[in-house]
Amino acid sequence: MNKADLVDKIAGACEISKAQATTAIDTAVSSITGALKKRGSGGSDRVRHFLDITEKQERAQSAKPAPPSKSPPARSRSFPLGPN
């Protein structure tokens, strides 16, 4: 999801214009960023740790094998076909 998707979702859910939704998102992001900067490196370390964990989880999700197909297994003979 990118910023435009988020603006559309918030504008629709809150029944406000896209310009108002954009302002709300920009205000929220700048407020959070300002608070983290104000806290110093401790806050930034926590955010960095959270982002590292999130990134690892996303990589683990994308690395999972595809679920098995629902088609029946291929029939194969387990014995030789000709005379031995």
C-alpha positions as CSV (number, residue, x, y, z in Angstrom):
1,M,0.0,0.0,0.0
2,N,1.4,3.4,-0.9
3,K,0.4,6.9,0.2
4,A,-2.2,7.3,-2.6
5,D,-3.9,4.0,-1.6
6,L,-3.9,5.1,2.1
7,V,-5.4,8.5,1.1
8,D,-8.2,6.8,-0.9
9,K,-8.9,4.4,1.9
10,I,-9.1,7.1,4.6
11,A,-11.1,9.5,2.5
12,G,-13.7,6.8,1.7
13,A,-13.9,5.5,5.3
14,C,-14.2,8.9,6.9
15,E,-16.2,10.5,4.1
16,I,-13.8,13.4,3.7
17,S,-12.1,14.8,0.7
18,K,-8.8,13.4,-0.6
19,A,-7.1,16.7,0.3
20,Q,-8.3,16.5,3.9
21,A,-7.1,12.9,4.1
22,T,-3.7,13.9,2.7
23,T,-3.4,16.6,5.3
24,A,-4.4,14.2,8.1
25,I,-1.8,11.6,7.0
26,D,1.0,14.2,6.6
27,T,0.2,15.7,10.0
28,A,0.2,12.2,11.6
29,V,3.5,11.3,10.0
30,S,5.2,14.5,10.9
31,S,4.0,14.3,14.5
32,I,5.3,10.8,14.9
33,T,8.6,11.8,13.3
34,G,8.9,14.8,15.5
35,A,8.2,12.8,18.7
36,L,10.8,10.2,17.7
37,K,13.4,12.9,17.1
38,K,12.6,14.6,20.3
39,R,13.1,11.4,22.3
40,G,16.6,11.0,20.9
41,S,18.3,7.9,19.8
42,G,16.4,5.6,22.2
43,G,13.2,6.1,20.3
44,S,14.9,5.7,17.0
45,D,16.5,2.5,18.1
46,R,13.1,1.1,19.1
47,V,11.6,2.1,15.7
48,R,14.6,0.6,13.9
49,H,14.2,-2.6,15.9
50,F,10.5,-2.8,15.1
51,L,11.2,-2.2,11.4
52,D,13.9,-4.9,11.5
53,I,11.4,-7.4,13.0
54,T,8.7,-6.4,10.5
55,E,11.2,-6.8,7.6
56,K,12.2,-10.3,8.8
57,Q,8.6,-11.4,9.1
58,E,7.8,-10.2,5.6
59,R,10.8,-12.1,4.2
60,A,9.7,-15.2,6.1
61,Q,6.2,-14.8,4.6
62,S,7.5,-14.5,1.1
63,A,9.9,-17.4,1.5
64,K,7.1,-19.9,2.4
65,P,6.6,-22.6,-0.2
66,A,3.4,-22.5,-2.2
67,P,0.6,-24.7,-0.9
68,P,0.3,-28.1,-2.6
69,S,-1.9,-28.3,-5.6
70,K,-5.2,-30.0,-5.3
71,S,-4.7,-32.2,-8.3
72,P,-4.4,-35.9,-7.7
73,P,-0.9,-37.3,-7.7
74,A,0.4,-38.8,-10.9
75,R,0.0,-42.5,-11.1
76,S,3.2,-44.4,-11.4
77,R,4.0,-48.0,-11.4
78,S,6.2,-49.3,-8.7
79,F,7.0,-52.6,-10.5
80,P,8.9,-53.3,-13.7
81,L,6.8,-53.7,-16.9
82,G,8.7,-56.4,-18.7
83,P,10.0,-59.9,-17.9
84,N,12.9,-60.0,-15.6
